[in-house]
Amino acid sequence: MTKKCLLALALTAVLSLGSVAAAQADETVGSTLKVKYKEADASDPYGMSAFKGSVGPKECAKGRKVTIKGLGTEKTTSKGKFEFTLSGPADPGKYKVKVAAKDIGDGVTCAKVKTTLTIAKAG
């Protein structure tokens, strides 16, 4: 083989490896979601009920958009915590909780995640 041919093959191999490395840089990190409902004490006329939770893992926690259908949207704190405060008890039913996907840079994306929380009828 000639030097030009070897150089062309070497350049092709380097460019191919670069393409593979770039394709592998796009990564999706799995997200976690924990949510609980705490109803206010019935004897407290000023008591507040709340949906509280957290999003993880640590690198995906900060500033995530959390939506509870029918209640609105909040952003997570730097530690991934969120809270939806209610002025009274939540109505019985199913509450869909969703966390949007988030790009955290360098081709890494935190996956969206969702769950459903059921509030039973009081009594």
MARLO-136624 format. One record per residue (C-alpha): residue number from 1; z, x, y; residue in three letters. Coordinates in Angstrom, 2 decimals. Example, Ala and Ser with C-alpha at 12.3 -4.5 7.8 and 13.67 -1.06 7.14 Angstrom:
2
{pos->1; pz->7.80; px->12.30; py->-4.50; code->ALA}
{pos->2; pz->7.14; px->13.67; py->-1.06; code->SER}
This chain:
123
{pos->1; pz->0.00; px->0.00; py->0.00; code->MET}
{pos->2; pz->-0.65; px->1.11; py->3.52; code->THR}
{pos->3; pz->2.05; px->1.64; py->6.12; code->LYS}
{pos->4; pz->0.75; px->-1.37; py->8.10; code->LYS}
{pos->5; pz->0.99; px->-3.59; py->5.02; code->CYS}
{pos->6; pz->4.54; px->-2.43; py->4.23; code->LEU}
{pos->7; pz->5.56; px->-2.96; py->7.87; code->LEU}
{pos->8; pz->4.10; px->-6.49; py->7.80; code->ALA}
{pos->9; pz->5.97; px->-7.31; py->4.56; code->LEU}
{pos->10; pz->9.23; px->-5.92; py->5.96; code->ALA}
{pos->11; pz->8.82; px->-7.91; py->9.18; code->LEU}
{pos->12; pz->8.09; px->-11.09; py->7.21; code->THR}
{pos->13; pz->11.20; px->-10.54; py->5.07; code->ALA}
{pos->14; pz->13.39; px->-10.01; py->8.18; code->VAL}
{pos->15; pz->11.99; px->-13.14; py->9.88; code->LEU}
{pos->16; pz->12.52; px->-15.16; py->6.68; code->SER}
{pos->17; pz->16.15; px->-14.04; py->6.45; code->LEU}
{pos->18; pz->16.64; px->-14.98; py->10.10; code->GLY}
{pos->19; pz->15.33; px->-18.49; py->9.40; code->SER}
{pos->20; pz->17.70; px->-18.90; py->6.43; code->VAL}
{pos->21; pz->20.66; px->-17.69; py->8.51; code->ALA}
{pos->22; pz->19.79; px->-20.11; py->11.31; code->ALA}
{pos->23; pz->19.52; px->-23.02; py->8.86; code->ALA}
{pos->24; pz->22.91; px->-22.17; py->7.36; code->GLN}
{pos->25; pz->24.54; px->-22.04; py->10.83; code->ALA}
{pos->26; pz->24.25; px->-25.84; py->11.10; code->ASP}
{pos->27; pz->27.45; px->-26.97; py->9.45; code->GLU}
{pos->28; pz->29.33; px->-30.27; py->9.30; code->THR}
{pos->29; pz->33.11; px->-30.16; py->9.02; code->VAL}
{pos->30; pz->34.76; px->-33.15; py->7.36; code->GLY}
{pos->31; pz->37.10; px->-35.14; py->9.61; code->SER}
{pos->32; pz->40.35; px->-36.86; py->8.70; code->THR}
{pos->33; pz->41.81; px->-40.01; py->10.24; code->LEU}
{pos->34; pz->45.34; px->-41.38; py->9.91; code->LYS}
{pos->35; pz->46.36; px->-44.59; py->11.65; code->VAL}
{pos->36; pz->49.45; px->-46.82; py->11.51; code->LYS}
{pos->37; pz->50.48; px->-50.01; py->13.23; code->TYR}
{pos->38; pz->53.99; px->-50.45; py->14.56; code->LYS}
{pos->39; pz->54.98; px->-53.88; py->15.79; code->GLU}
{pos->40; pz->57.49; px->-54.22; py->18.59; code->ALA}
{pos->41; pz->60.99; px->-55.40; py->17.76; code->ASP}
{pos->42; pz->60.94; px->-59.21; py->18.01; code->ALA}
{pos->43; pz->64.30; px->-59.18; py->19.82; code->SER}
{pos->44; pz->62.93; px->-56.99; py->22.65; code->ASP}
{pos->45; pz->61.10; px->-59.16; py->25.22; code->PRO}
{pos->46; pz->59.50; px->-56.02; py->26.73; code->TYR}
{pos->47; pz->58.66; px->-54.37; py->23.43; code->GLY}
{pos->48; pz->55.25; px->-52.85; py->22.93; code->MET}
{pos->49; pz->53.29; px->-52.81; py->19.69; code->SER}
{pos->50; pz->50.96; px->-49.90; py->19.02; code->ALA}
{pos->51; pz->48.28; px->-48.43; py->16.81; code->PHE}
{pos->52; pz->49.07; px->-44.71; py->16.53; code->LYS}
{pos->53; pz->47.30; px->-42.01; py->14.65; code->GLY}
{pos->54; pz->45.76; px->-38.59; py->14.43; code->SER}
{pos->55; pz->42.42; px->-36.93; py->13.78; code->VAL}
{pos->56; pz->41.93; px->-33.61; py->12.01; code->GLY}
{pos->57; pz->41.39; px->-30.88; py->11.06; code->PRO}
{pos->58; pz->42.72; px->-28.77; py->13.92; code->LYS}
{pos->59; pz->39.33; px->-27.45; py->15.05; code->GLU}
{pos->60; pz->38.04; px->-31.04; py->15.27; code->CYS}
{pos->61; pz->41.10; px->-32.70; py->16.80; code->ALA}
{pos->62; pz->40.84; px->-32.32; py->20.59; code->LYS}
{pos->63; pz->38.98; px->-34.86; py->22.71; code->GLY}
{pos->64; pz->37.65; px->-37.07; py->19.91; code->ARG}
{pos->65; pz->36.54; px->-40.57; py->20.85; code->LYS}
{pos->66; pz->38.51; px->-43.15; py->18.83; code->VAL}
{pos->67; pz->37.45; px->-46.81; py->18.91; code->THR}
{pos->68; pz->39.32; px->-49.81; py->17.55; code->ILE}
{pos->69; pz->37.01; px->-52.81; py->17.50; code->LYS}
{pos->70; pz->38.36; px->-55.44; py->19.83; code->GLY}
{pos->71; pz->40.87; px->-53.10; py->21.53; code->LEU}
{pos->72; pz->38.76; px->-50.40; py->23.16; code->GLY}
{pos->73; pz->38.34; px->-46.63; py->23.13; code->THR}
{pos->74; pz->40.74; px->-43.73; py->23.64; code->GLU}
{pos->75; pz->40.39; px->-39.94; py->23.44; code->LYS}
{pos->76; pz->42.60; px->-37.75; py->21.31; code->THR}
{pos->77; pz->45.06; px->-35.25; py->22.79; code->THR}
{pos->78; pz->44.77; px->-31.51; py->22.25; code->SER}
{pos->79; pz->46.64; px->-32.01; py->18.96; code->LYS}
{pos->80; pz->44.41; px->-34.88; py->17.81; code->GLY}
{pos->81; pz->46.89; px->-37.70; py->18.49; code->LYS}
{pos->82; pz->45.92; px->-41.11; py->19.89; code->PHE}
{pos->83; pz->47.66; px->-44.38; py->20.73; code->GLU}
{pos->84; pz->46.56; px->-47.91; py->21.56; code->PHE}
{pos->85; pz->49.47; px->-49.81; py->23.16; code->THR}
{pos->86; pz->49.58; px->-53.62; py->23.06; code->LEU}
{pos->87; pz->51.67; px->-55.93; py->25.25; code->SER}
{pos->88; pz->52.52; px->-58.04; py->22.20; code->GLY}
{pos->89; pz->51.93; px->-58.11; py->18.47; code->PRO}
{pos->90; pz->48.42; px->-57.60; py->17.11; code->ALA}
{pos->91; pz->46.72; px->-60.68; py->15.76; code->ASP}
{pos->92; pz->46.53; px->-60.79; py->11.96; code->PRO}
{pos->93; pz->43.24; px->-59.49; py->10.60; code->GLY}
{pos->94; pz->41.23; px->-56.38; py->9.91; code->LYS}
{pos->95; pz->40.93; px->-53.66; py->12.55; code->TYR}
{pos->96; pz->38.04; px->-51.20; py->12.22; code->LYS}
{pos->97; pz->38.97; px->-47.74; py->13.49; code->VAL}
{pos->98; pz->36.12; px->-45.29; py->14.12; code->LYS}
{pos->99; pz->36.04; px->-41.69; py->15.29; code->VAL}
{pos->100; pz->32.73; px->-40.42; py->16.65; code->ALA}
{pos->101; pz->31.11; px->-37.20; py->15.48; code->ALA}
{pos->102; pz->31.62; px->-34.22; py->17.78; code->LYS}
{pos->103; pz->29.64; px->-31.02; py->18.32; code->ASP}
{pos->104; pz->32.10; px->-28.12; py->18.62; code->ILE}
{pos->105; pz->29.50; px->-25.41; py->19.21; code->GLY}
{pos->106; pz->27.76; px->-22.66; py->17.26; code->ASP}
{pos->107; pz->25.92; px->-25.28; py->15.20; code->GLY}
{pos->108; pz->29.17; px->-26.82; py->13.91; code->VAL}
{pos->109; pz->29.66; px->-30.59; py->14.02; code->THR}
{pos->110; pz->32.78; px->-32.56; py->13.13; code->CYS}
{pos->111; pz->31.78; px->-35.57; py->11.01; code->ALA}
{pos->112; pz->32.38; px->-39.14; py->12.10; code->LYS}
{pos->113; pz->35.04; px->-40.98; py->10.14; code->VAL}
{pos->114; pz->36.23; px->-44.59; py->9.92; code->LYS}
{pos->115; pz->38.81; px->-46.74; py->8.25; code->THR}
{pos->116; pz->40.00; px->-50.33; py->8.28; code->THR}
{pos->117; pz->43.61; px->-51.34; py->8.87; code->LEU}
{pos->118; pz->44.74; px->-54.82; py->7.84; code->THR}
{pos->119; pz->47.50; px->-56.58; py->9.76; code->ILE}
{pos->120; pz->49.08; px->-59.30; py->7.67; code->ALA}
{pos->121; pz->50.19; px->-62.64; py->9.01; code->LYS}
{pos->122; pz->53.80; px->-62.45; py->10.21; code->ALA}
{pos->123; pz->56.42; px->-64.21; py->8.19; code->GLY}
